[in-house]
Amino acid sequence: MTPPTVTHHPASDTVRSVQVVEAKTNPHPPAGRTPKGPDWWLMMRAFLTQGKRIASFAPSSRFMARKIIDGIDWNKTRTIVELGAGTGPITAEMVKRAKPDAKLVVIELDPVLCGRLRERFREARNVEVILGDATKFGELLAERGIPKVDHVLSGLPLPSFPGPARDAILETSARTIADDGTFRQLTVMPLVYYKMYRRYFEDVRFRFVPINLPPGGVYVCRGYRGAAVPTK
Ligand SMILES: C[S@@+](CC[C@H](N)C(=O)[O-])C[C@H]1O[C@@H](n2cnc3c(N)ncnc32)[C@H](O)[C@@H]1O
């Protein structure tokens, strides 16, 4: 970030006020510094301060995390990308199952949550936690020399993204996922967006997860049709 210019304002209280403004607009410690508090508190605080961008006030339950990865063949899986990992409940379940030579690329936009992820998975050699924007995940993978992934798992609040950003994420997923791979999306509004995902994919299966706060589920999608196909 470009530092604020203070040389035109010699009064020292101007300098102080610039620093205060900076502290207010950037309340997060840099990713990597260890955030304090349990996961539920970090998610709750992120939800209370950022609302729609977080979309859920609690981390996914272990039932949700297991449901989103259900059916993945870990013997064949080389690379998975996870978008919007929060405090890492899904990452944790993947780490238990992924082969040591598989790569888990985990992208999170919020610096505090990213700090938690880095702390939590610092021993997991096959996890890379990226502080970054999931709408750019194609570029983030390309920078790492990853042309294809087996599955894309998304915890992003995709329905509240602007249309072009959502299109970009789903288009990049379709281009990046290997032939028998899937795009998997969690939700805390069961089935509400089924039609929306059907606009993008030929085959959309919904898996209900009652034991989650709030109850939710997972869309498992295959066969990308493009962004502009109307719902049947
Ligand atoms: C509903 S929470 C899911 C968190 C976690 N996957 C879970 O299951 O508990 C959505 C997460 O997406 C992240 N997020 C929102 N927009 C993002 C973006 N453009 N790029 C990366 N992460 C984003 C939020 O910071 C938040 O951690």
The ligand as a Gaussian input file, in Angstrom:
#p B3LYP/6-31G(d) Opt

LIG

0 1
 C      -18.734000     -19.016000       4.650000
 S      -17.034000     -18.684000       5.073000
 C      -16.428000     -20.363000       4.892000
 C      -15.201000     -20.606000       5.710000
 C      -14.737000     -22.073000       5.763000
 N      -14.551000     -22.646000       4.443000
 C      -15.685000     -22.934000       6.551000
 O      -16.231000     -23.884000       5.936000
 O      -15.862000     -22.712000       7.732000
 C      -16.485000     -17.854000       3.593000
 C      -14.997000     -17.542000       3.540000
 O      -14.687000     -17.016000       2.238000
 C      -13.719000     -15.987000       2.383000
 N      -13.779000     -15.123000       1.182000
 C      -14.770000     -14.269000       0.810000
 N      -14.468000     -13.684000      -0.364000
 C      -13.259000     -14.196000      -0.755000
 C      -12.425000     -14.005000      -1.890000
 N      -12.749000     -13.155000      -2.873000
 N      -11.273000     -14.694000      -1.956000
 C      -10.904000     -15.580000      -0.972000
 N      -11.653000     -15.789000       0.126000
 C      -12.817000     -15.111000       0.241000
 C      -14.157000     -15.273000       3.661000
 O      -13.122000     -14.486000       4.181000
 C      -14.542000     -16.475000       4.533000
 O      -13.430000     -16.964000       5.221000

